[in-house]
Amino acid sequence: MAAIRVTQGLLVRRTLNNLNQQLRSLARLQEQLATGLKVNTPSDDPIAVRRAVNIRTNMQKNDQYLTNIGSVQPQLDETVSSIETALDALQRAKELAIQGANGANSQQQLDALASEINQLLEEIMVQSNHQTNGRYVFGGTRTMEPPFVATRDASGNITAVAYEGNDERIQVAISDGITVDANEPGSAVFLSEQDLFQVLIEVRDSLYAGNQAAVQNQLLADLGQGMDQLLTSMARVGAIQNRLERSSDDMQEFGVQLQTALSDTIDADYAETIMNLNAQSNAFQAALNAGARVIQPSLLDFVS
C-alpha cells in the first residue's frame, strides 16, 4: 500500500476545511437561535420542509372552512330571527281570528280585529323581504331583489303577494366534500303548505265582511298549519346552525393540532439550541487551537 506524503500545504488545506465546517455549523445554530426555527432553508431538512408544506396547506384549508362557517352564521341567525318574528305575528293573528270567530262580536269589533290582522300581514311582508349585508335572505339564490312583491288596492291594503325569488339553496363548503345550505328559500318558509299571505288576507277580508263562519270552519285551521310550516323551517335552519357550531369547534381544535404539528416540525428548541451552540463554539475554539499547533511558522516565514 502506497504511503501518502503529508505536506505542509495538505495540513493547511485540511485545517482550513475543518475550520470552515465548524464555522458553517456555528452559523447554522446562530441562525436557528435568531429565527427560532430549526429549518430555515430546504437544505436544512428536506423531509421536514415537505411535512411543513403539507401542514401549512391543511392549515389554509382549515382557515378557509372556518371563514365559510363564519360568513354563513350571521345570515342563518337573521333567517331564524325573521321566522320567529313572523311566527309571533301569525300566533297573534290566530288569537285574533279565534276572537273574531265568536258570534257575540259586533261588526265594529270585527273591523278592529281585521285592522290589526292587516298590520300583522304587513309585518310578515316586511320579514319576508328581510335583508342582511345588503342581500335578501329569503330569495333563494336571487338575493339582490326583493323576493316578495305585494299588490295593493286603492287604500294601500295588500290584496295579493307574488314570489319572485327561486327555490335554490346556497351551498357552502364546511369541510372536504361536505356542504350545507346557507339559506332557506322564501317559498319553503311562507308558501309551501300554506300561502301565509293569502291566509291572512282571507282572514282579514272575512272579518271585514262579517263572515265569521269562514274563519271558524277553515281559516283557523289554515293559520295553525301555517304556524307548523314556520316551525318546520325554523327547525331546518336550527339544525344547520347546530351543525355549523360543532364543525367550527372541530375546525378550531384541528387548527390547534396543526399548529402544534408545525411547531414540532420546524421550531427550534431554545434550550437545546443554546446547548448545541455552546458545544459548537467550544469545538470551534478547539479547532483553532489545533490548527495553530499544526500550522507552525517556518524559518522561511522570517526571511525578508
C-alpha positions as CSV (number, residue, x, y, z in Angstrom):
1,M,0.0,0.0,0.0
2,A,1.5,3.3,-1.1
3,A,2.1,5.8,1.6
4,I,0.5,9.2,1.4
5,R,3.0,12.1,1.6
6,V,1.7,14.6,4.1
7,T,3.0,18.1,3.2
8,Q,2.6,21.4,4.9
9,G,0.1,22.5,2.2
10,L,-2.1,19.4,2.8
11,L,-2.1,20.1,6.5
12,V,-3.1,23.7,5.9
13,R,-5.9,22.8,3.5
14,R,-7.4,20.2,5.8
15,T,-7.2,22.6,8.7
16,L,-9.0,25.3,6.8
17,N,-11.6,22.9,5.6
18,N,-12.2,21.8,9.1
19,L,-12.5,25.3,10.3
20,N,-15.0,26.2,7.6
21,Q,-17.2,23.2,8.5
22,Q,-17.1,24.3,12.1
23,L,-18.0,27.9,11.1
24,R,-20.9,26.7,9.0
25,S,-22.3,24.6,11.9
26,L,-21.8,27.6,14.2
27,A,-23.6,29.9,11.7
28,R,-26.5,27.5,11.3
29,L,-27.0,27.2,15.1
30,Q,-26.8,31.0,15.4
31,E,-29.4,31.4,12.7
32,Q,-31.7,28.9,14.5
33,L,-31.4,30.8,17.7
34,A,-32.1,34.1,15.9
35,T,-35.1,32.9,13.9
36,G,-36.5,30.4,16.4
37,L,-36.6,27.8,13.6
38,K,-34.6,24.7,13.2
39,V,-35.4,24.6,9.5
40,N,-34.7,27.8,7.7
41,T,-33.9,26.5,4.2
42,P,-35.0,23.3,2.3
43,S,-31.4,22.0,2.5
44,D,-31.6,22.0,6.4
45,D,-34.1,19.1,6.4
46,P,-35.9,18.3,3.1
47,I,-38.3,15.9,4.8
48,A,-39.2,18.4,7.5
49,V,-39.8,21.1,4.8
50,R,-42.1,18.8,2.9
51,R,-44.0,18.0,6.0
52,A,-44.3,21.7,6.9
53,V,-45.6,22.5,3.4
54,N,-48.3,19.8,3.8
55,I,-49.3,21.1,7.3
56,R,-49.5,24.7,6.1
57,T,-51.7,23.6,3.2
58,N,-54.0,21.9,5.6
59,M,-54.0,25.0,7.8
60,Q,-55.0,27.2,4.9
61,K,-57.9,24.9,4.0
62,N,-59.0,24.7,7.7
63,D,-58.9,28.5,7.9
64,Q,-61.0,28.8,4.7
65,Y,-63.6,26.5,6.1
66,L,-63.7,28.5,9.3
67,T,-64.2,31.6,7.2
68,N,-67.0,30.0,5.3
69,I,-68.7,29.0,8.5
70,G,-68.3,32.5,9.9
71,S,-69.8,34.1,6.8
72,V,-72.9,31.8,6.9
73,Q,-73.7,32.0,10.6
74,P,-74.9,35.7,10.5
75,Q,-77.3,35.0,7.6
76,L,-78.7,32.0,9.4
77,D,-79.1,34.0,12.6
78,E,-81.0,36.6,10.7
79,T,-83.2,34.0,9.0
80,V,-84.2,32.5,12.3
81,S,-84.9,35.9,13.8
82,S,-87.2,36.8,10.8
83,I,-89.0,33.5,11.0
84,E,-89.5,33.9,14.8
85,T,-91.0,37.4,14.2
86,A,-93.3,36.0,11.5
87,L,-94.3,33.2,13.8
88,D,-95.2,35.6,16.6
89,A,-97.2,37.6,14.2
90,L,-99.1,34.5,13.0
91,Q,-99.7,33.4,16.5
92,R,-101.2,36.8,17.3
93,A,-103.3,36.6,14.1
94,K,-104.6,33.2,15.2
95,E,-105.6,34.6,18.6
96,L,-107.5,37.5,16.8
97,A,-109.1,35.0,14.5
98,I,-110.4,33.0,17.4
99,Q,-111.8,36.1,18.9
100,G,-113.4,37.0,15.5
101,A,-115.0,33.6,15.2
102,N,-117.0,34.4,18.3
103,G,-120.6,35.1,17.2
104,A,-121.0,37.6,20.0
105,N,-118.8,40.3,18.3
106,S,-120.3,43.3,16.7
107,Q,-119.2,44.3,13.2
108,Q,-117.3,47.2,14.7
109,Q,-115.3,44.8,16.8
110,L,-114.7,42.6,13.8
111,D,-113.4,45.6,11.9
112,A,-111.0,46.3,14.7
113,L,-109.7,42.7,14.7
114,A,-109.4,42.8,10.9
115,S,-107.4,46.1,11.1
116,E,-104.9,44.5,13.5
117,I,-104.6,41.4,11.3
118,N,-103.9,43.7,8.4
119,Q,-100.9,45.2,10.3
120,L,-99.7,41.7,11.1
121,L,-99.9,40.9,7.4
122,E,-97.7,44.0,6.8
123,E,-95.2,42.8,9.4
124,I,-94.9,39.3,7.8
125,M,-94.5,41.1,4.5
126,V,-91.5,43.1,5.9
127,Q,-90.0,39.9,7.4
128,S,-90.3,38.0,4.1
129,N,-88.1,40.7,2.4
130,H,-85.6,40.9,5.3
131,Q,-82.1,41.8,4.3
132,T,-78.7,41.2,5.8
133,N,-75.5,42.7,4.4
134,G,-77.5,44.1,1.5
135,R,-78.9,40.7,0.4
136,Y,-82.4,39.3,0.8
137,V,-82.3,36.2,2.9
138,F,-85.5,34.6,1.5
139,G,-84.9,34.9,-2.2
140,G,-83.0,31.6,-2.8
141,T,-80.0,32.5,-5.0
142,R,-81.7,35.6,-6.2
143,T,-80.5,37.8,-3.4
144,M,-80.3,41.3,-4.9
145,E,-84.0,42.0,-5.5
146,P,-87.0,41.7,-3.1
147,P,-88.3,38.1,-3.3
148,F,-91.9,39.0,-2.4
149,V,-93.9,41.7,-4.2
150,A,-97.3,42.9,-3.0
151,T,-100.2,44.0,-5.0
152,R,-102.3,46.7,-3.2
153,D,-105.7,48.3,-3.6
154,A,-106.5,52.0,-3.7
155,S,-106.4,52.1,0.1
156,G,-102.9,50.6,0.1
157,N,-104.0,47.3,1.6
158,I,-102.3,44.1,0.3
159,T,-104.6,42.1,-1.9
160,A,-102.0,39.5,-3.2
161,V,-98.3,38.7,-2.8
162,A,-96.2,37.1,-5.6
163,Y,-92.9,35.3,-5.0
164,E,-90.2,36.4,-7.4
165,G,-87.3,34.6,-5.8
166,N,-86.3,31.0,-6.6
167,D,-86.2,27.7,-4.8
168,E,-82.4,27.3,-5.0
169,R,-80.3,26.8,-1.9
170,I,-76.9,28.3,-1.5
171,Q,-74.3,25.6,-0.8
172,V,-71.3,26.4,1.4
173,A,-68.3,24.0,1.9
174,I,-67.5,23.5,5.6
175,S,-65.1,20.5,5.1
176,D,-63.6,18.3,2.4
177,G,-66.6,17.1,0.3
178,I,-69.2,18.5,2.8
179,T,-71.5,21.4,2.2
180,V,-74.5,22.8,4.0
181,D,-77.4,25.0,2.9
182,A,-76.8,28.6,3.8
183,N,-80.3,29.8,3.2
184,E,-84.0,28.9,3.5
185,P,-85.9,29.9,0.3
186,G,-89.0,32.1,0.9
187,S,-91.1,29.6,-1.0
188,A,-90.4,27.0,1.7
189,V,-91.0,29.4,4.6
190,F,-94.1,31.3,3.5
191,L,-95.7,29.4,0.7
192,S,-95.0,25.6,1.0
193,E,-98.1,24.1,2.6
194,Q,-100.0,27.3,3.2
195,D,-99.6,30.7,1.4
196,L,-99.4,32.7,4.7
197,F,-100.1,36.0,2.9
198,Q,-103.3,34.7,1.3
199,V,-104.5,33.1,4.5
200,L,-104.1,36.4,6.4
201,I,-105.7,38.3,3.5
202,E,-108.7,35.9,3.7
203,V,-109.0,36.2,7.5
204,R,-108.9,40.0,7.3
205,D,-111.4,40.2,4.5
206,S,-113.7,37.7,6.1
207,L,-113.8,39.7,9.3
208,Y,-114.4,42.9,7.4
209,A,-117.3,41.1,5.7
210,G,-118.6,39.7,8.9
211,N,-118.1,36.2,7.6
212,Q,-117.3,34.5,10.9
213,A,-118.2,31.1,9.6
214,A,-115.3,31.1,7.1
215,V,-112.9,32.0,9.9
216,Q,-114.2,29.3,12.1
217,N,-114.6,26.5,9.6
218,Q,-111.4,26.8,7.6
219,L,-109.1,29.8,8.2
220,L,-108.3,28.9,11.8
221,A,-107.0,25.5,10.7
222,D,-105.0,27.2,7.9
223,L,-103.4,29.5,10.4
224,G,-102.4,26.5,12.6
225,Q,-100.9,24.8,9.6
226,G,-99.1,27.9,8.7
227,M,-97.5,28.1,12.1
228,D,-96.4,24.5,11.8
229,Q,-94.9,25.4,8.4
230,L,-92.8,28.2,10.0
231,L,-91.7,25.9,12.8
232,T,-90.5,23.3,10.3
233,S,-88.4,25.9,8.5
234,M,-87.0,27.2,11.8
235,A,-86.1,23.6,12.8
236,R,-84.3,23.1,9.5
237,V,-82.2,26.3,9.9
238,G,-81.6,25.5,13.6
239,A,-80.2,22.0,12.7
240,I,-77.8,23.7,10.2
241,Q,-76.8,26.2,12.9
242,N,-76.0,23.4,15.4
243,R,-74.0,21.5,12.8
244,L,-72.0,24.6,11.9
245,E,-71.3,25.3,15.6
246,R,-70.0,21.7,16.1
247,S,-68.0,22.0,12.8
248,S,-66.5,25.3,13.9
249,D,-65.4,23.8,17.3
250,D,-63.9,20.8,15.5
251,M,-62.1,23.1,13.0
252,Q,-60.6,25.2,15.7
253,E,-59.4,22.2,17.6
254,F,-57.9,20.8,14.4
255,G,-56.2,24.2,13.8
256,V,-54.5,23.9,17.2
257,Q,-53.3,20.4,16.4
258,L,-51.9,21.6,13.0
259,Q,-50.2,24.5,14.7
260,T,-48.6,22.1,17.2
261,A,-47.5,19.7,14.5
262,L,-46.0,22.6,12.5
263,S,-44.1,23.8,15.6
264,D,-42.8,20.3,16.3
265,T,-41.6,20.1,12.7
266,I,-39.8,23.4,12.2
267,D,-39.5,25.3,15.5
268,A,-36.2,25.2,17.3
269,D,-35.9,24.1,21.0
270,Y,-34.2,27.1,22.5
271,A,-32.6,25.2,25.4
272,E,-31.2,22.5,23.1
273,T,-30.1,25.1,20.5
274,I,-28.2,27.1,23.1
275,M,-26.6,24.0,24.5
276,N,-25.5,22.9,20.9
277,L,-24.3,26.4,20.2
278,N,-22.1,26.4,23.3
279,A,-20.7,23.0,22.3
280,Q,-20.1,24.1,18.8
281,S,-18.3,27.3,20.0
282,N,-16.1,25.1,22.1
283,A,-15.4,22.8,19.2
284,F,-14.5,25.8,17.0
285,Q,-12.1,27.1,19.6
286,A,-10.5,23.7,19.9
287,A,-10.2,23.5,16.1
288,L,-8.5,26.9,16.1
289,N,-6.1,25.8,18.8
290,A,-5.3,22.6,16.9
291,G,-4.8,24.5,13.7
292,A,-2.4,26.9,15.4
293,R,-0.3,24.0,16.6
294,V,-0.4,22.2,13.2
295,I,0.4,25.2,11.1
296,Q,3.7,26.3,12.7
297,P,5.8,29.1,11.1
298,S,9.0,28.0,9.4
299,L,12.3,29.9,9.2
300,L,11.4,30.9,5.6
301,D,8.5,33.0,7.0
302,F,11.0,35.3,8.6
303,V,13.2,35.7,5.5
304,S,12.7,39.2,4.1
